[in-house]
Amino acid sequence: QVQLVESGGGLVQPGGSLRLACAASGFNFSSYAMSWVRHSPGKGLEWVSTIIGGHSRYADSVKGRFTISRDYAKNTLYLLMNALKPEDTGVYYCEAGSLRGQGTQVTVSS
């Protein structure tokens, strides 16, 4: 079954950290560029980061705070989020081509 399953979201205080994971199955994980996007109330869907091979790109809003990585042995994509801000609140989704997971909620609040 082709699917992406995100995990690792939760409630964190401003300045805190979270690591999101996205487990991929049913397709050739190593052949795809992988991305994280997020949906926030009032902002809509926003691209966060993409990793292609060993190269990664970030939205200006998260550059220097977030790190995307992938483990080919585990078919898993990660997003390490540091120095979190309230405006990082949203549902985070991983994407591979047109495939998107169900999302994981991240809430940054004191």
Phi, psi and omega per residue, in radians:
Q1 nan 2.231 3.130
V2 -1.366 2.076 3.117
Q3 -2.811 2.781 3.015
L4 -2.173 2.279 -3.117
V5 -2.213 1.971 -3.133
E6 -1.529 2.673 3.070
S7 -2.716 2.950 3.045
G8 1.795 -0.076 3.120
G9 -1.244 3.025 3.117
G10 2.872 -2.939 3.117
L11 -1.744 2.247 -3.111
V12 -2.459 2.604 3.112
Q13 -1.354 2.701 3.055
P14 -0.939 2.397 -3.089
G15 1.587 -0.177 -3.123
G16 -1.421 -3.070 -3.080
S17 -2.315 2.661 2.997
L18 -2.518 2.669 2.990
R19 -2.141 2.069 3.083
L20 -1.593 2.602 3.071
A21 -2.247 2.634 3.106
C22 -2.376 1.912 3.134
A23 -1.543 2.165 -3.107
A24 -1.835 2.506 3.101
S25 -2.667 2.694 3.042
G26 1.519 0.031 3.098
F27 -2.609 2.983 -3.099
N28 -1.398 1.587 -3.049
F29 -0.936 -0.693 -3.026
S30 -1.246 -0.258 -3.082
S31 -1.569 -0.137 -3.011
Y32 -1.907 2.426 2.828
A33 -1.181 2.428 -3.104
M34 -2.083 2.499 -3.090
S35 -2.362 2.771 2.929
W36 -2.023 2.370 3.009
V37 -2.283 2.848 3.116
R38 -2.438 2.666 3.104
H39 -2.131 2.127 3.133
S40 -2.099 2.517 3.091
P41 -1.012 2.255 3.113
G42 1.506 -0.258 -3.131
K43 -1.915 -0.390 -3.060
G44 1.347 -2.788 -3.089
L45 -1.495 2.262 -3.083
E46 -2.221 2.274 3.048
W47 -1.234 2.394 -3.115
V48 -1.926 -0.910 -3.035
S49 -2.860 2.678 3.080
T50 -2.405 2.489 3.028
I51 -2.178 2.258 3.125
I52 -2.265 1.954 -3.043
G53 1.037 -2.194 3.125
G54 -1.674 0.135 -3.072
H55 -1.854 2.433 -3.133
S56 -2.277 2.628 3.099
R57 -2.325 2.645 -3.071
Y58 -2.377 2.597 2.960
A59 -1.161 2.588 -3.126
D60 -1.003 -0.549 -3.070
S61 -1.202 -0.322 -3.101
V62 -2.107 -0.094 -3.086
K63 -1.035 2.311 -3.130
G64 1.563 -0.223 -3.138
R65 -2.008 -0.574 -3.094
F66 -1.879 2.583 3.076
T67 -2.335 2.169 3.091
I68 -1.693 2.505 3.101
S69 -2.703 2.920 3.128
R70 -2.510 2.553 3.103
D71 -1.992 1.867 -3.083
Y72 -1.189 -0.560 -3.141
A73 -1.171 -0.551 -3.109
K74 -1.784 -0.003 -3.087
N75 0.898 0.801 -3.047
T76 -2.290 2.382 3.063
L77 -1.809 2.517 -3.134
Y78 -2.213 2.742 2.962
L79 -2.445 1.911 3.072
L80 -1.574 2.137 -3.071
M81 -2.044 2.016 3.112
N82 -1.961 2.867 3.091
A83 0.865 0.838 -3.048
L84 -1.144 2.537 -3.121
K85 -2.094 2.730 3.088
P86 -0.949 -0.578 -3.135
E87 -1.273 -0.087 3.025
D88 -1.461 -0.103 3.128
T89 -1.045 2.374 3.104
G90 2.856 -3.119 3.026
V91 -1.663 2.197 -3.093
Y92 -1.790 2.276 -3.128
Y93 -2.124 2.530 2.942
C94 -1.764 2.653 -3.090
E95 -2.349 2.517 2.988
A96 -2.379 1.853 -3.038
G97 1.058 -2.201 3.139
S98 -1.569 -0.003 -3.122
L99 -1.536 2.352 3.110
R100 -2.367 2.473 3.111
G101 -1.341 -2.994 -3.083
Q102 -1.505 -0.250 3.074
G103 1.634 2.767 3.058
T104 -2.396 2.354 -3.045
Q105 -1.427 2.289 3.020
V106 -2.069 2.183 3.105
T107 -2.178 2.128 3.137
V108 -1.932 1.914 -3.055
S109 -2.780 2.584 3.065
S110 -1.642 nan nan
